[in-house]
């Protein structure tokens, strides 16, 4: 048996019950011109408890089909690193 695919993405919408719309960005390279560009894909992800909201970074994994569009379920929220102000205790400069 193969391992299920896993992605990290940003929640774009949480307006549906038990469903999130998650955007995943990846960098692709043009085959001829070798320019790098960002390609994004949206996935409908199952969120049983409704614990995640717009702007959260989440890890989600492939699962059995849950509906016509949902084949993914959320695993956990990615903890964002604290800002430099909190890490170093230096207040931001106002002027």
C-alpha distances in whole Angstrom, upper triangle without the diagonal:
4,7,9,12,15,19,22,25,29,29,32,33,32,35,32,32,28,27,27,28,26,27,25,27,26,29,29,31,33,33,37,38,36,37,34,34,32,29,28,26,26,23,24,22,23,25,26,29,30,31,30,33,34,34,31,28,25,21,19,15,13,13,14,17,20,23,24,23,21,18,18,19,21,20,23,26,27,30,33,35,38,41,43,46,45,43,47,49,51,52,52,55,57,59
4,6,9,12,16,19,22,26,27,29,30,30,33,31,30,27,25,25,25,24,24,22,24,23,25,25,27,30,29,33,35,32,33,30,30,28,26,25,23,23,21,22,20,21,24,25,28,29,29,28,30,31,31,28,25,22,19,16,13,11,12,14,17,20,22,23,22,20,16,16,17,19,18,21,24,24,28,30,32,36,38,40,43,42,41,44,46,48,49,49,52,54,56
4,6,9,13,16,19,22,24,26,27,27,30,28,28,24,23,23,23,21,22,19,21,21,23,24,26,29,29,33,34,31,32,29,28,26,24,23,21,21,19,20,18,19,21,22,25,26,26,25,27,28,28,25,22,19,15,13,10,9,11,13,16,19,21,22,21,18,15,14,15,16,15,18,20,21,24,26,28,32,35,37,40,38,37,40,43,44,46,45,48,50,53
4,6,10,13,16,19,20,23,24,24,26,25,24,21,19,19,19,17,18,17,19,19,22,22,25,28,28,32,33,30,30,27,26,24,22,20,18,18,15,16,14,15,17,19,22,23,23,22,24,25,25,22,19,16,12,10,6,5,7,10,13,15,18,19,17,15,11,10,11,13,12,15,18,19,22,24,27,30,33,36,38,37,36,39,41,43,44,44,47,48,51
4,7,11,13,17,18,20,22,22,25,24,24,21,19,18,17,15,15,13,15,15,18,19,22,24,25,29,30,27,27,24,23,20,18,17,14,15,13,14,13,15,17,19,22,22,22,20,22,23,22,20,17,14,11,9,6,5,9,12,14,16,18,19,16,14,11,9,11,12,12,15,17,17,21,22,25,28,31,33,36,35,34,37,39,41,42,41,44,46,48
4,7,10,14,15,18,19,20,23,22,22,19,17,16,15,13,13,11,13,13,17,18,22,24,26,29,30,27,26,23,22,19,17,15,14,14,12,14,12,14,15,18,20,20,19,17,19,20,19,16,13,11,7,6,4,7,10,14,15,17,19,20,17,14,12,9,10,10,9,11,13,13,17,18,21,25,27,29,32,31,30,34,36,37,38,37,40,42,45
4,6,10,12,15,17,18,21,21,21,19,16,14,13,10,10,7,10,10,14,16,20,22,24,28,28,25,24,20,19,16,14,12,11,11,10,12,11,14,15,18,20,19,18,16,17,17,16,14,10,8,6,6,7,9,12,16,17,18,19,20,17,14,13,10,10,10,10,11,12,11,15,16,19,22,24,27,30,29,28,31,33,35,35,34,37,39,41
4,7,10,13,15,16,20,20,21,18,16,13,12,9,9,7,9,10,14,16,20,23,25,28,28,25,24,20,18,15,14,12,11,11,11,13,12,14,15,18,19,18,16,14,15,14,13,10,7,6,5,6,9,12,15,19,19,20,21,22,18,16,15,12,12,10,10,10,9,8,12,12,15,19,21,23,26,25,25,28,30,31,32,31,34,35,38
4,7,9,12,13,17,18,19,17,14,11,10,6,5,5,7,10,13,16,20,23,25,28,28,25,23,19,17,14,13,10,9,9,9,11,11,14,14,18,18,17,15,12,12,11,10,8,6,6,7,8,11,13,16,20,20,20,20,21,17,15,15,12,12,10,12,11,10,9,12,13,16,19,20,23,25,25,25,28,30,31,31,30,32,34,36
4,6,9,11,14,16,18,16,14,10,9,5,5,7,9,12,15,18,22,25,27,30,29,27,24,21,18,15,14,11,11,9,10,12,11,14,14,17,18,15,14,10,10,8,6,6,4,6,9,10,14,16,19,22,21,21,21,22,18,16,17,14,14,11,13,12,10,10,12,12,15,17,19,22,24,23,24,27,28,29,29,27,30,31,33
4,6,7,11,12,14,13,10,7,6,4,6,9,12,15,19,21,25,27,30,33,32,30,27,24,21,17,16,13,12,9,10,10,9,12,11,15,15,12,12,8,7,5,5,5,6,7,10,11,14,16,18,21,20,19,19,20,16,15,16,13,13,11,13,12,10,11,14,14,17,19,21,24,26,25,26,29,30,31,30,29,32,32,35
4,7,10,12,14,14,11,8,6,5,6,10,12,16,19,21,25,27,30,32,31,30,27,24,20,17,16,12,11,9,10,10,11,14,13,17,17,14,14,11,8,5,6,8,10,11,14,14,17,19,21,23,21,20,19,19,16,15,17,15,15,14,17,16,14,15,17,17,20,22,22,26,27,27,28,31,32,32,31,30,32,32,35
4,6,8,11,11,9,6,5,7,9,13,16,19,22,25,28,30,33,35,35,33,30,27,24,20,19,15,14,10,11,9,10,12,12,15,15,12,13,10,7,5,8,10,12,13,15,15,18,19,20,22,20,18,18,18,15,14,17,15,15,14,17,17,15,17,19,19,23,24,25,28,29,29,30,33,34,35,33,32,34,34,37
4,6,8,8,7,5,7,9,12,15,18,22,25,28,31,33,36,39,38,36,34,30,27,24,22,18,16,13,12,10,10,10,9,12,12,8,10,7,6,6,10,10,13,13,15,15,18,19,20,21,19,17,17,18,15,14,17,15,14,13,16,15,14,17,19,19,23,24,25,29,30,29,31,34,34,35,34,33,36,35,38
4,7,9,8,8,9,12,15,18,21,25,28,30,34,35,38,41,40,38,36,33,30,26,24,20,18,15,14,12,12,12,12,13,13,10,12,11,9,9,13,14,16,16,19,18,21,21,22,23,20,18,17,18,16,15,18,17,16,16,19,19,18,20,22,23,27,27,29,32,33,32,34,37,37,38,36,35,38,37,40
4,6,5,7,9,12,15,19,22,25,29,31,34,36,38,41,41,39,37,34,31,27,25,21,19,15,13,10,11,10,10,11,12,9,12,12,11,12,15,16,18,17,19,17,19,19,19,20,17,14,13,14,13,12,16,15,14,15,18,19,18,21,24,25,28,30,31,35,36,34,36,39,39,41,39,38,41,41,44
4,5,8,11,14,18,21,24,27,31,33,37,38,41,44,43,42,40,37,33,30,27,24,21,17,15,12,11,9,8,9,9,7,11,11,12,13,17,17,19,17,19,17,19,19,18,19,17,13,13,15,14,13,16,15,14,14,17,18,18,21,24,25,29,30,32,36,36,35,37,40,40,41,40,40,43,42,45
4,7,10,13,17,19,23,26,29,31,35,37,39,42,42,40,39,35,32,29,26,23,20,16,14,10,8,6,5,5,7,6,9,10,11,13,16,15,17,15,16,14,15,16,15,16,14,11,12,14,13,11,13,12,10,10,13,15,15,19,21,23,27,29,31,34,35,34,35,39,39,40,40,39,42,42,45
4,7,10,13,16,19,22,26,28,32,33,36,39,39,37,35,32,29,25,23,19,16,13,10,6,6,5,5,8,10,8,11,10,10,12,15,14,15,13,14,12,14,14,14,15,13,11,10,12,10,8,11,10,9,10,13,14,15,18,21,22,26,28,30,33,34,33,34,38,38,40,39,38,41,41,44
4,6,10,13,16,19,23,25,29,31,33,36,36,34,32,28,25,22,20,16,14,10,8,6,5,6,7,10,11,9,10,8,8,9,11,11,12,10,12,11,13,14,15,16,15,13,13,14,11,10,12,10,9,9,12,13,13,15,18,19,23,25,26,30,31,30,31,35,35,37,36,35,38,38,41
4,7,10,13,17,20,22,26,27,30,33,32,31,29,25,22,18,16,13,10,6,6,5,6,9,10,14,15,12,13,11,10,9,11,11,12,11,13,11,14,14,16,17,16,14,14,14,11,10,12,11,11,11,14,15,14,16,19,19,23,25,26,30,31,31,32,35,36,37,36,35,37,38,40
4,7,10,13,17,19,23,25,27,30,30,28,26,22,19,16,14,10,8,5,5,6,7,10,11,15,16,14,14,11,10,9,9,9,9,8,10,9,12,13,15,18,17,16,16,16,13,11,12,10,11,10,13,13,12,13,16,17,20,23,24,27,29,28,29,32,33,34,34,32,35,36,38
4,7,10,13,16,19,21,24,27,26,24,22,19,16,12,10,7,6,4,6,9,10,14,15,19,20,17,17,14,13,11,10,11,10,10,11,11,14,15,18,20,19,19,19,18,15,14,15,13,14,13,15,15,14,14,17,17,20,22,23,26,28,28,29,32,33,34,33,32,34,35,37
4,7,10,13,16,19,21,24,24,22,20,16,14,10,8,5,5,6,8,11,12,15,17,20,22,20,19,16,16,14,12,12,10,10,10,11,13,14,17,20,20,20,20,20,16,15,15,13,14,13,15,15,14,14,17,16,19,22,23,26,28,28,28,31,33,34,34,32,34,35,37
4,7,10,13,16,19,21,20,18,16,13,10,6,6,4,7,9,11,15,16,19,20,24,25,23,22,19,18,16,14,14,12,13,13,14,16,17,21,23,23,24,24,23,19,19,18,17,18,17,18,18,17,15,18,17,19,22,23,25,28,28,28,31,32,33,33,31,33,34,36
4,6,10,13,16,19,18,15,14,10,8,6,5,6,8,12,14,17,18,22,23,27,28,26,25,22,22,20,17,17,15,15,15,15,17,18,21,24,24,25,26,25,21,21,20,18,20,19,20,20,19,17,20,19,21,24,24,26,29,30,29,32,34,34,35,33,35,36,38
4,7,10,13,15,14,12,10,6,6,5,6,9,11,15,17,21,22,25,27,30,32,30,29,25,25,23,20,20,18,19,18,19,20,21,25,28,28,29,29,28,24,24,23,22,23,23,23,23,22,20,22,21,22,25,25,27,30,31,30,32,35,35,35,33,35,36,37
4,7,9,12,12,9,8,6,6,6,7,10,12,16,18,22,23,27,29,33,34,32,32,28,28,25,23,24,21,22,21,21,22,22,26,28,28,30,30,28,25,25,24,23,25,25,26,26,25,23,26,25,26,29,29,30,34,34,34,36,38,38,39,36,38,40,41
4,6,9,8,5,6,4,6,9,10,13,16,20,22,26,27,31,33,36,38,36,35,32,32,29,27,27,24,25,24,25,25,26,29,31,31,33,33,32,28,29,28,27,29,29,29,30,29,27,29,27,29,32,31,32,36,37,36,38,40,40,41,38,40,41,42
4,6,6,5,5,6,8,11,11,15,17,21,24,27,29,33,35,39,40,38,38,34,34,31,29,30,27,28,27,28,28,28,31,33,33,35,34,32,29,30,29,29,31,31,32,33,32,30,32,31,32,35,34,36,39,40,39,41,43,43,43,41,42,43,44
4,6,6,8,10,11,14,14,18,20,24,26,30,31,35,37,41,43,41,41,37,37,34,32,33,30,30,29,29,29,29,32,34,34,36,36,34,31,32,30,30,33,33,34,35,34,32,35,34,35,38,38,38,42,43,42,44,46,46,47,44,45,47,47
4,6,8,11,13,16,17,20,23,26,29,33,34,38,40,44,46,44,44,40,39,37,35,36,33,34,33,33,33,32,36,38,37,39,39,37,34,35,34,34,36,37,38,38,37,35,38,36,37,40,40,40,43,45,44,45,48,47,48,45,46,48,48
4,5,9,11,15,16,20,23,26,29,33,35,38,40,44,45,43,43,39,38,35,33,34,32,33,32,33,33,33,37,39,38,40,40,38,35,36,35,34,37,36,38,38,37,34,36,34,35,38,37,38,41,42,41,43,46,45,45,42,43,44,44
4,6,9,13,14,18,21,25,27,31,33,36,38,42,43,41,40,37,36,34,31,32,29,30,30,30,31,31,34,37,37,39,38,37,33,34,33,32,34,34,35,35,34,31,33,31,32,35,34,35,38,39,38,40,43,42,43,40,41,43,43
4,6,10,12,16,19,23,26,29,31,35,36,40,41,39,38,35,34,31,28,29,27,28,28,29,30,30,34,36,36,38,37,36,32,33,32,31,33,32,33,33,32,29,31,29,30,33,32,32,35,37,36,38,40,39,40,37,38,39,39
4,7,10,13,16,20,23,26,28,31,33,37,38,36,35,31,30,27,25,26,23,25,24,25,26,27,31,33,33,35,35,33,30,30,29,28,30,29,30,30,28,26,28,26,26,29,28,29,32,34,33,35,37,37,37,34,36,37,38
4,6,10,13,17,20,23,25,29,30,34,35,33,32,28,27,24,22,23,21,23,23,24,25,26,29,31,31,32,32,30,27,27,27,26,28,27,28,28,26,24,26,24,26,28,28,29,32,33,32,34,37,36,36,34,35,36,37
4,6,10,13,16,20,21,25,26,30,31,29,28,25,24,21,19,20,18,19,19,20,22,23,26,28,28,29,29,27,24,24,24,22,24,23,25,24,23,21,23,21,23,26,25,27,30,31,31,33,35,35,35,32,34,35,36
4,7,10,14,17,19,23,25,28,30,28,27,24,23,20,19,20,17,18,18,18,20,20,23,26,25,26,25,24,20,21,21,20,22,21,23,24,22,21,24,22,25,27,27,29,32,33,33,35,37,37,37,35,37,37,39
4,7,10,14,16,19,21,25,26,24,24,20,19,17,16,16,15,15,16,16,17,18,21,23,22,23,22,21,17,18,18,17,19,18,20,21,20,19,22,21,23,26,26,29,31,31,32,34,36,36,36,34,36,37,38
4,7,10,12,16,18,22,24,22,22,19,18,16,16,16,15,14,15,14,15,15,18,20,18,19,19,17,14,14,14,13,16,16,19,19,19,19,22,21,24,27,28,31,33,33,33,36,38,38,38,36,38,39,41
4,7,9,13,15,19,21,18,19,16,15,13,14,14,13,13,13,12,14,14,16,18,16,17,16,15,11,11,12,11,14,14,17,18,17,18,21,21,24,27,28,31,33,33,33,36,38,38,38,36,38,39,41
4,6,10,12,16,18,16,17,15,15,14,15,14,13,12,12,10,11,11,13,14,13,13,13,12,8,8,9,8,10,11,14,16,16,17,20,21,25,27,29,32,34,33,34,37,38,39,39,37,40,41,43
4,7,10,13,15,14,15,13,13,13,15,15,14,12,13,10,11,11,12,13,11,10,10,10,7,5,7,7,9,10,14,15,16,18,21,22,26,28,30,33,35,34,35,38,39,40,40,39,41,42,44
4,6,10,12,11,12,11,12,13,14,13,13,10,10,7,9,9,10,12,11,9,10,12,9,6,7,5,5,6,10,12,13,15,19,20,24,26,28,32,34,32,33,36,37,39,39,38,41,41,44
4,6,9,9,11,10,13,14,16,15,15,12,12,9,10,10,10,11,10,8,10,12,10,7,8,6,4,6,10,12,13,16,20,22,25,28,30,33,35,33,34,38,38,40,40,39,42,43,46
4,6,6,7,7,10,13,15,13,13,11,11,10,12,13,13,14,14,11,13,16,14,11,12,9,6,6,9,10,11,15,17,20,23,25,28,31,33,31,32,35,36,38,37,37,40,41,44
4,6,8,10,13,16,18,16,17,14,14,13,14,15,14,15,15,11,14,17,16,12,13,12,9,9,11,12,14,17,20,22,26,28,30,34,35,33,34,37,38,40,39,39,43,43,46
4,5,8,11,15,17,15,16,14,15,14,16,18,17,18,18,15,17,20,19,16,17,15,11,10,12,12,13,17,19,21,25,26,28,32,33,30,32,35,35,38,37,37,41,41,44
4,6,8,11,14,12,14,13,15,14,17,18,18,20,19,16,17,20,18,15,17,15,12,10,12,12,12,16,18,20,23,24,27,30,31,29,30,34,34,36,35,35,38,38,42
4,7,11,12,10,12,11,13,14,16,19,19,21,21,18,20,22,20,17,19,16,13,10,11,10,9,13,14,16,20,21,23,27,28,25,27,30,30,32,32,32,35,36,39
4,7,9,7,9,8,11,12,15,18,19,21,21,18,20,22,19,16,18,15,12,9,11,9,8,11,12,14,18,19,21,25,26,24,25,29,29,31,30,30,33,33,37
4,6,6,9,10,13,14,18,20,21,23,23,20,21,22,20,17,19,16,15,12,14,12,10,13,14,14,18,19,20,24,25,23,25,29,29,30,29,28,31,31,34
4,6,9,10,14,15,19,21,22,24,23,22,22,22,19,18,20,17,16,14,16,14,12,13,15,14,18,19,20,23,24,23,25,28,28,29,28,27,30,30,32
4,7,9,13,15,19,21,23,26,25,24,24,25,21,20,21,18,17,14,16,14,11,11,12,11,15,16,16,20,21,20,22,25,26,26,25,24,27,27,30
4,6,10,12,16,19,21,24,24,22,23,24,21,19,20,16,15,12,13,10,7,8,9,9,13,14,16,20,21,20,21,24,25,26,26,25,28,29,31
4,7,10,14,17,19,22,23,22,23,24,21,18,18,15,14,11,11,9,6,5,8,8,12,14,16,19,21,20,21,24,25,26,26,26,29,30,33
4,6,10,13,16,19,20,19,20,22,19,16,15,12,10,7,7,6,4,5,9,10,14,17,19,22,24,23,23,27,28,29,30,29,32,34,36
4,7,11,13,17,18,18,20,21,18,15,14,10,9,6,6,5,6,7,11,13,16,19,21,24,27,25,25,28,30,32,32,32,35,37,39
4,7,9,13,14,14,16,18,15,12,10,6,6,4,5,7,9,10,14,16,19,22,25,28,30,29,29,32,34,35,36,35,38,40,42
4,6,10,12,13,15,17,14,11,9,6,6,6,7,10,12,14,17,20,23,26,28,31,34,32,32,35,37,39,39,39,42,43,46
4,7,9,11,13,14,12,9,6,5,7,9,10,13,16,17,21,23,26,29,32,35,37,36,35,39,41,42,43,42,45,46,49
4,7,8,11,13,12,9,5,5,7,10,11,15,18,20,23,26,29,32,34,37,40,38,38,41,43,45,45,45,48,49,52
4,6,9,11,11,9,6,8,9,13,14,18,21,23,27,29,32,35,38,41,43,41,41,45,46,48,49,48,51,52,55
4,6,7,8,6,5,8,10,14,16,20,22,24,28,30,33,36,38,42,44,42,42,46,47,49,49,48,51,52,55
4,7,8,5,6,8,9,13,15,18,21,24,27,29,33,35,38,41,43,41,42,45,46,48,48,47,50,51,53
4,5,5,7,10,12,15,18,21,23,25,29,31,34,37,39,42,44,42,43,47,48,49,49,48,51,51,54
4,6,8,12,14,17,20,23,25,27,30,32,36,38,40,43,45,44,45,48,49,50,50,49,51,52,54
4,7,9,12,15,18,21,22,24,27,29,32,35,36,40,42,41,41,45,46,47,46,45,48,48,51
4,6,8,11,14,17,19,21,24,26,30,32,34,38,39,38,39,42,43,45,44,43,46,47,49
4,7,10,13,16,18,20,24,26,29,32,34,37,40,38,38,42,43,45,45,44,47,48,50
4,7,10,13,15,17,20,22,26,28,31,34,36,35,35,38,40,41,41,41,44,45,47
4,6,10,12,15,18,20,24,27,29,32,34,32,33,36,38,39,40,39,42,43,46
4,6,8,11,14,17,20,23,25,29,31,29,29,33,34,36,36,35,39,40,43
4,7,10,13,16,19,22,25,28,30,27,27,31,32,35,35,35,38,40,43
4,6,9,12,16,18,21,24,26,24,24,28,29,31,31,31,35,36,39
4,6,9,12,15,18,21,23,21,21,25,26,28,28,28,31,33,36
4,6,9,12,15,18,20,18,18,22,23,25,26,26,29,31,34
4,6,9,12,15,17,15,15,18,20,22,23,23,26,28,31
4,6,9,12,14,13,13,16,18,19,20,20,23,25,28
4,6,9,11,10,9,13,15,16,17,17,21,23,26
4,7,8,6,7,10,11,13,14,14,18,20,23
4,5,5,6,9,10,11,11,11,14,17,20
4,5,5,6,8,8,10,10,13,16,18
4,6,6,5,5,6,7,10,13,16
4,6,5,7,8,10,14,16,19
4,6,8,11,12,16,18,21
4,5,9,11,14,17,19
4,6,9,12,15,18
4,6,9,12,15
4,6,9,12
4,6,9
4,6
4
